[in-house]
Amino acid sequence: MSNIRVGTSGWHYPTGRGTWDGIFYPPKRGRGKTFDELAYYAEHFDTVEVNSTFYGQPRADVSRAWARRTPAGFEFSVKLYQKFTHPKMFEDRLRQSLHSDAESIKELARPNAADLDEFRRGIDPLADAGKLGALLAQFPPSFKNGETERAYLGGLLRALGGYSLAVELRHRSWSDAFGDTLDLLNAFQSAWVQIDEPKFRFSIRQNFLPNVRGFYYMRLHGRNIANWWKHDRAEDRYDYLYSSDELREFTDVAGAAKTLVKKLYLYTNNHFSSKSVANAAMIKHQLGEPVDGVYPEEFINRYPALAGAVQIQDAPQGLLKQLLKPTDRP
């Protein structure tokens, strides 16, 4: 089995203008009709990045169901609960729901050992099933490299020792102190997440090289500069489709990095209208990885660059052979 895992950030996008229904998934089902999106997704990819755990602690019964609905070898990378990485955001949520003084709310927003234990219990079924990939600690751009922040990050890395932990830092102060940041992450064998996203004045600078041999972690958020900072809906930020030429920058890096690490995770987060699915499939094709699953005709109509890379639903057998020629590259 290849040491490269390519997938998308999330698999459930049922609403909004950027829904996956009718593009990657079948159109909306009628009342009483169900469709297992995760099982269908797992026919196409062998990993997914779980975003829902950012908004609420993972639950063991849900994790157990995920493991049951996916094939052997499938892996879930799980984003940490926002209380661990976005304390101000969590504090604002508490302030809206509780009528307490500021100091009490600040204390409630501070993560503790009980929170860590709850998170571990929630992901235990994935670990027990051999389906837990990496844990993702995604910090906001406001998380700067300071004495307090370094101490907090070190404590979090220590507390989650034993897991494959990937750390996404966005502020340039971390790359300005490149050696110190590298020493901190390397001490706990944590991967420095390599990201692509619209740049701001103090964006982190990265060289896309792996910092540990255990694993490598890359996330592509899209390049929708116009809607990244100001948008009507949050989903508008992720309305971006990478071209084949743009993706080659990352597939070239991944192709080289895979020879240096035991496992490589690459996730696309430009989820609007399943553009992340299209780009993930294109990445797999460019890397020479199998592009599994059958894709709806509507999906290929929308993303024609994939016509030579994927199997199309209900296409004539002769045409399928022609479309699946290994020399065709989107």
LOLUMBA-739510 format. One line per field, with one value per residue (C-alpha): residue number from 1; chain; z, x, y. Coordinates in Angstrom, 3 decimals. Layout:
BEGIN
nr: [NUM_...]
kette: [A_...]
zz: [Z_...]
xx: [X_...]
yy: [Y_...]
This chain:
BEGIN
nr: [1_2_3_4_5_6_7_8_9_10_11_12_13_14_15_16_17_18_19_20_21_22_23_24_25_26_27_28_29_30_31_32_33_34_35_36_37_38_39_40_41_42_43_44_45_46_47_48_49_50_51_52_53_54_55_56_57_58_59_60_61_62_63_64_65_66_67_68_69_70_71_72_73_74_75_76_77_78_79_80_81_82_83_84_85_86_87_88_89_90_91_92_93_94_95_96_97_98_99_100_101_102_103_104_105_106_107_108_109_110_111_112_113_114_115_116_117_118_119_120_121_122_123_124_125_126_127_128_129_130_131_132_133_134_135_136_137_138_139_140_141_142_143_144_145_146_147_148_149_150_151_152_153_154_155_156_157_158_159_160_161_162_163_164_165_166_167_168_169_170_171_172_173_174_175_176_177_178_179_180_181_182_183_184_185_186_187_188_189_190_191_192_193_194_195_196_197_198_199_200_201_202_203_204_205_206_207_208_209_210_211_212_213_214_215_216_217_218_219_220_221_222_223_224_225_226_227_228_229_230_231_232_233_234_235_236_237_238_239_240_241_242_243_244_245_246_247_248_249_250_251_252_253_254_255_256_257_258_259_260_261_262_263_264_265_266_267_268_269_270_271_272_273_274_275_276_277_278_279_280_281_282_283_284_285_286_287_288_289_290_291_292_293_294_295_296_297_298_299_300_301_302_303_304_305_306_307_308_309_310_311_312_313_314_315_316_317_318_319_320_321_322_323_324_325_326_327_328_329_330]
kette: [A_A_A_A_A_A_A_A_A_A_A_A_A_A_A_A_A_A_A_A_A_A_A_A_A_A_A_A_A_A_A_A_A_A_A_A_A_A_A_A_A_A_A_A_A_A_A_A_A_A_A_A_A_A_A_A_A_A_A_A_A_A_A_A_A_A_A_A_A_A_A_A_A_A_A_A_A_A_A_A_A_A_A_A_A_A_A_A_A_A_A_A_A_A_A_A_A_A_A_A_A_A_A_A_A_A_A_A_A_A_A_A_A_A_A_A_A_A_A_A_A_A_A_A_A_A_A_A_A_A_A_A_A_A_A_A_A_A_A_A_A_A_A_A_A_A_A_A_A_A_A_A_A_A_A_A_A_A_A_A_A_A_A_A_A_A_A_A_A_A_A_A_A_A_A_A_A_A_A_A_A_A_A_A_A_A_A_A_A_A_A_A_A_A_A_A_A_A_A_A_A_A_A_A_A_A_A_A_A_A_A_A_A_A_A_A_A_A_A_A_A_A_A_A_A_A_A_A_A_A_A_A_A_A_A_A_A_A_A_A_A_A_A_A_A_A_A_A_A_A_A_A_A_A_A_A_A_A_A_A_A_A_A_A_A_A_A_A_A_A_A_A_A_A_A_A_A_A_A_A_A_A_A_A_A_A_A_A_A_A_A_A_A_A_A_A_A_A_A_A_A_A_A_A_A_A_A_A_A_A_A_A_A_A_A_A_A_A_A_A_A_A_A_A_A_A_A_A_A_A]
zz: [0.000_-0.851_1.985_0.440_1.680_-0.262_0.730_1.502_4.596_5.552_3.551_4.594_2.824_2.365_2.303_0.824_-2.705_-2.423_-1.543_-2.798_-3.447_-7.132_-8.004_-6.158_-4.219_-5.694_-5.649_-2.424_-1.323_-0.499_3.017_4.408_1.858_3.125_1.480_3.304_2.240_4.223_2.758_-0.741_-0.076_1.163_-2.217_-3.708_-1.045_1.758_4.206_5.323_7.623_10.230_10.750_12.908_15.980_15.893_16.801_19.378_21.248_19.396_20.664_20.959_19.509_16.430_15.963_16.301_13.551_11.287_11.747_11.009_7.794_6.216_4.818_6.384_5.915_5.827_8.097_9.810_10.676_13.424_14.077_17.732_19.493_19.263_23.018_22.575_19.702_19.525_23.155_22.228_19.860_22.551_25.092_22.816_22.550_26.326_26.726_24.457_26.365_29.974_32.207_34.205_34.923_32.517_34.834_35.331_31.590_30.967_33.490_31.921_28.488_29.649_28.504_31.236_31.788_31.762_28.295_27.029_28.525_26.857_23.507_23.889_24.766_21.687_19.286_21.044_18.741_15.697_17.338_18.420_14.833_13.441_11.581_13.398_11.252_12.620_15.035_13.609_15.868_13.672_15.273_14.071_12.508_15.842_17.576_17.581_18.705_22.252_25.531_26.689_23.336_23.126_26.639_25.804_22.554_24.305_26.996_24.378_22.464_25.682_26.703_23.335_23.223_21.667_18.847_15.461_15.965_13.063_13.985_11.674_12.459_10.354_11.809_10.427_13.896_13.968_10.733_11.706_14.632_12.357_14.408_17.704_16.194_14.533_17.791_19.644_17.101_16.538_20.262_20.172_16.647_15.526_11.878_10.897_8.647_5.208_3.979_0.854_1.371_0.480_2.030_4.436_5.703_8.425_6.705_7.741_5.340_4.557_2.478_2.247_3.505_6.048_9.564_10.992_9.416_10.978_8.778_6.591_6.540_3.849_3.530_0.479_1.415_-2.011_-3.284_-3.263_-2.211_-3.039_-0.549_1.983_4.517_3.550_2.450_2.750_3.722_5.231_2.376_-0.098_1.162_-0.248_-3.708_-5.638_-8.069_-8.459_-12.047_-13.083_-13.345_-9.875_-8.385_-9.877_-7.365_-4.576_-6.272_-7.066_-3.388_-2.239_-4.657_-3.196_0.446_0.318_-0.013_3.256_5.540_6.614_5.726_3.887_4.308_1.793_2.229_0.050_1.913_-1.043_-0.493_-2.334_-4.808_-4.185_-5.789_-3.100_-4.422_-7.965_-6.856_-4.605_-7.524_-9.781_-7.171_-6.949_-10.727_-10.962_-8.262_-10.122_-7.329_-8.161_-8.629_-7.143_-7.341_-9.987_-10.530_-11.654_-15.134_-13.633_-11.719_-14.921_-16.759_-14.041_-13.806_-17.319_-16.469_-14.766_-17.819_-18.549_-14.977_-13.449_-14.173_-15.169_-13.985_-16.677_-19.367_-22.144_-21.433_-24.551_-23.628_-20.066_-21.381_-23.511_-20.623_-18.248_-20.435_-18.077_-20.426_-19.926_-17.167_-16.174]
xx: [0.000_1.227_2.340_0.393_-3.094_-5.105_-8.584_-10.790_-11.496_-14.952_-17.436_-20.853_-21.940_-25.710_-26.748_-25.820_-24.872_-21.780_-23.581_-22.177_-25.661_-26.349_-22.652_-20.618_-23.520_-26.952_-29.519_-31.396_-33.323_-37.006_-38.341_-37.534_-34.805_-31.248_-27.842_-24.624_-22.347_-19.359_-19.524_-19.816_-16.924_-14.797_-15.244_-13.254_-10.687_-8.846_-8.740_-10.746_-10.086_-12.823_-13.837_-16.925_-14.780_-13.625_-17.149_-17.896_-16.010_-15.917_-18.326_-17.381_-20.687_-20.264_-16.616_-17.557_-20.165_-17.596_-15.217_-17.986_-19.068_-15.605_-13.386_-10.235_-7.292_-9.398_-8.070_-9.643_-7.496_-9.297_-9.215_-8.875_-11.830_-11.745_-11.297_-7.717_-6.732_-9.180_-9.824_-11.179_-13.720_-14.773_-14.929_-17.257_-19.568_-19.711_-20.380_-23.422_-24.897_-23.897_-24.643_-21.426_-18.665_-15.736_-13.265_-15.509_-16.037_-12.296_-11.691_-14.361_-12.796_-9.385_-8.830_-8.083_-7.283_-10.971_-11.357_-8.386_-9.798_-13.153_-11.443_-9.433_-12.563_-14.284_-11.575_-10.743_-13.000_-11.070_-7.743_-9.038_-10.140_-6.739_-8.427_-7.033_-4.680_-3.273_-4.703_-4.794_-4.127_-5.125_-4.279_-5.665_-3.518_-3.718_-1.730_1.721_5.073_5.485_6.629_3.082_2.095_5.216_4.605_0.981_1.873_4.549_2.076_-0.477_2.101_3.150_-0.436_-1.166_2.024_1.451_-0.694_0.517_-0.046_0.049_0.318_-0.966_0.579_-0.276_1.523_4.970_6.469_6.716_8.691_10.790_11.956_12.309_14.916_13.075_9.741_11.375_13.030_9.707_7.784_10.599_10.936_7.455_7.707_4.894_4.502_4.564_1.498_2.281_-0.561_-1.664_-4.103_-4.480_-1.612_-1.841_0.772_2.068_1.512_3.812_6.623_7.125_9.491_7.179_9.913_9.063_10.354_9.961_10.295_7.149_4.638_3.975_0.796_-0.324_-3.580_-4.786_-7.393_-7.785_-6.735_-9.972_-8.382_-11.467_-13.693_-11.171_-11.389_-14.738_-17.639_-21.408_-21.217_-18.350_-18.506_-17.605_-14.005_-13.573_-15.005_-11.810_-10.669_-6.931_-5.822_-3.722_-0.668_-1.240_-1.529_1.769_3.599_2.129_2.248_5.935_6.537_4.472_6.227_9.594_8.428_6.957_10.471_11.493_8.565_6.656_3.258_2.034_-1.388_-2.661_-6.101_-8.027_-10.253_-11.688_-14.988_-17.413_-19.450_-17.109_-14.160_-12.030_-13.121_-12.126_-8.737_-8.082_-8.791_-6.523_-3.763_-4.033_-3.855_-0.819_0.927_0.230_-2.045_-5.194_-8.242_-10.885_-14.655_-17.178_-18.036_-21.413_-21.659_-22.698_-19.412_-17.391_-19.514_-18.686_-14.987_-14.000_-10.280_-11.030_-12.556_-9.356_-8.649_-11.797_-14.406_-17.709_-20.989_-22.911_-20.345_-20.027_-17.240_-15.275_-15.349_-14.237_-11.116_-10.344_-10.909_-8.721_-5.612_-2.598_-1.033_-3.894_-3.103_-5.442]
yy: [0.000_3.495_5.763_8.683_9.494_12.068_13.233_16.201_18.257_17.046_14.991_16.357_19.566_19.240_22.914_26.274_27.277_25.084_21.850_18.538_17.149_16.742_17.042_14.407_12.913_12.162_15.005_15.650_12.613_12.595_12.156_8.728_8.038_7.798_7.804_6.949_9.786_8.539_5.023_6.516_8.909_5.981_4.276_7.161_8.099_6.298_9.204_12.225_15.148_15.558_19.194_18.664_17.967_21.585_22.696_20.011_17.314_13.967_11.326_7.670_6.410_8.611_7.619_3.965_4.368_6.064_3.160_0.657_2.422_2.577_-0.200_-1.581_0.768_3.943_6.711_9.731_12.728_14.624_18.358_19.371_20.956_24.752_25.089_23.827_26.136_29.064_30.100_33.550_32.011_29.560_32.380_34.358_31.352_31.045_34.746_34.464_31.534_32.282_35.255_35.218_37.684_37.961_36.239_33.210_32.860_33.115_30.344_28.123_28.678_27.486_23.855_21.359_17.679_16.736_18.271_16.261_13.066_13.712_14.242_11.026_9.032_10.402_9.218_5.931_3.846_5.108_4.269_0.840_0.114_1.179_4.059_7.090_9.115_12.369_14.921_18.447_21.426_24.372_27.716_31.064_33.822_35.675_32.914_34.526_33.212_34.509_33.064_32.290_30.780_28.608_27.310_26.524_24.765_22.737_21.697_20.638_18.611_16.920_16.170_14.556_12.540_9.156_10.568_11.793_15.514_17.992_21.682_24.437_27.811_30.866_33.880_34.747_35.106_31.295_31.082_34.129_31.983_28.974_27.119_27.493_26.436_23.450_22.407_22.583_20.514_18.029_17.389_15.838_14.367_16.673_17.631_21.292_21.567_22.960_25.170_26.994_29.860_33.552_35.473_38.386_40.829_38.511_35.154_32.360_31.518_27.863_25.759_22.705_20.363_17.634_18.364_14.824_11.392_9.977_11.776_14.811_16.896_19.360_21.318_23.253_25.872_27.490_30.915_32.892_36.170_38.245_36.402_35.132_37.946_39.504_37.315_36.979_33.312_31.345_28.832_31.589_31.527_28.042_28.690_28.018_25.326_24.730_24.279_21.284_23.537_24.993_21.512_20.364_22.556_20.431_17.051_17.612_18.393_15.415_13.109_14.101_14.205_10.688_9.272_10.964_10.108_7.010_8.474_11.569_13.181_15.744_17.294_19.739_22.189_24.166_22.387_24.698_22.601_19.623_21.395_19.784_16.380_17.327_18.604_15.610_13.268_15.345_15.173_11.394_11.124_13.382_11.344_8.111_6.876_4.861_7.095_4.829_4.921_5.866_9.538_10.907_12.349_15.700_15.805_15.348_17.903_20.386_19.441_18.249_18.164_14.842_13.168_11.285_10.323_8.834_6.211_7.785_6.329_4.405_5.208_2.593_0.090_1.009_4.652_3.821_2.105_5.133_7.557_5.549_5.591_6.067_8.590_11.029_13.541_16.393]
